[in-house]
Amino acid sequence: MTAIQNQPTRIMGVEWGTATLALMACLIFTLGIAALTNSIVLAVGSGTLFGAGVVLTSKILPAER
């Protein structure tokens, strides 16, 4: 078995597909909260907290070798 010559691009230490899925999940949850509460303030606050959670979670993932 040979090593992969072209390593995938990484964003915040994870592959771009994983980062895209995390962003999509944050947006979907934020839109859901906005729809349920009818409040822009809560939607912006929850989006900010979801984004911060993704950044903090990415810090605990193993570093690339």
The 8 nearest C-alpha neighbors of each residue, nearest first, counted from 0:
[[1, 2, 3, 4, 5, 6, 7, 64],
 [2, 0, 3, 4, 5, 6, 7, 64],
 [3, 1, 4, 0, 5, 6, 7, 64],
 [2, 4, 5, 6, 1, 7, 0, 8],
 [3, 5, 6, 2, 1, 7, 0, 8],
 [6, 4, 3, 7, 8, 2, 1, 9],
 [5, 7, 4, 3, 8, 9, 2, 14],
 [8, 6, 9, 5, 14, 15, 13, 3],
 [9, 7, 14, 15, 6, 10, 13, 5],
 [8, 10, 14, 13, 12, 15, 7, 11],
 [9, 11, 12, 13, 15, 14, 18, 8],
 [12, 10, 13, 9, 57, 54, 18, 58],
 [11, 13, 10, 9, 62, 63, 57, 14],
 [14, 12, 9, 10, 11, 17, 15, 18],
 [13, 15, 9, 17, 16, 8, 10, 7],
 [14, 16, 18, 17, 9, 10, 19, 8],
 [17, 15, 19, 18, 14, 20, 13, 21],
 [16, 18, 20, 19, 15, 14, 21, 13],
 [17, 19, 15, 21, 16, 20, 22, 14],
 [20, 18, 16, 22, 17, 21, 15, 23],
 [19, 21, 23, 17, 22, 18, 24, 16],
 [22, 20, 18, 24, 19, 23, 17, 25],
 [23, 21, 19, 25, 20, 24, 18, 26],
 [22, 24, 20, 26, 25, 21, 27, 19],
 [25, 23, 21, 27, 26, 22, 28, 20],
 [26, 24, 22, 28, 23, 27, 49, 29],
 [27, 25, 29, 23, 24, 28, 30, 22],
 [26, 28, 24, 30, 29, 25, 31, 23],
 [29, 27, 31, 25, 30, 26, 24, 32],
 [30, 28, 26, 32, 46, 31, 27, 42],
 [29, 31, 33, 27, 32, 28, 26, 34],
 [32, 30, 28, 34, 29, 33, 27, 35],
 [31, 33, 35, 29, 34, 30, 36, 42],
 [32, 34, 42, 30, 37, 31, 36, 35],
 [35, 33, 31, 37, 32, 36, 30, 38],
 [34, 36, 32, 33, 37, 31, 38, 30],
 [35, 37, 38, 33, 34, 32, 41, 42],
 [38, 36, 33, 34, 35, 39, 32, 42],
 [37, 39, 36, 40, 41, 33, 42, 34],
 [38, 40, 42, 41, 43, 33, 37, 44],
 [41, 39, 43, 38, 42, 44, 45, 33],
 [40, 42, 44, 38, 43, 39, 45, 33],
 [41, 43, 33, 39, 45, 40, 44, 29],
 [44, 42, 46, 40, 41, 45, 39, 47],
 [45, 43, 41, 47, 42, 46, 40, 48],
 [44, 46, 48, 42, 47, 43, 41, 49],
 [47, 45, 49, 43, 29, 44, 48, 42],
 [46, 48, 50, 44, 45, 49, 43, 51],
 [47, 49, 51, 45, 50, 46, 52, 44],
 [50, 48, 52, 46, 51, 47, 25, 45],
 [51, 49, 47, 53, 52, 48, 46, 54],
 [50, 52, 48, 54, 49, 53, 55, 47],
 [53, 51, 49, 55, 50, 54, 56, 48],
 [52, 54, 56, 50, 51, 55, 57, 49],
 [53, 55, 51, 57, 52, 56, 50, 58],
 [56, 54, 52, 58, 57, 53, 51, 59],
 [55, 57, 53, 58, 54, 59, 52, 60],
 [56, 58, 54, 60, 55, 59, 53, 11],
 [59, 57, 55, 56, 60, 54, 11, 12],
 [58, 60, 57, 56, 61, 55, 62, 54],
 [61, 59, 57, 58, 62, 56, 12, 13],
 [60, 62, 59, 63, 12, 58, 57, 64],
 [63, 61, 12, 64, 60, 59, 13, 58],
 [64, 62, 61, 12, 13, 9, 60, 14],
 [63, 62, 61, 12, 6, 13, 9, 60]]
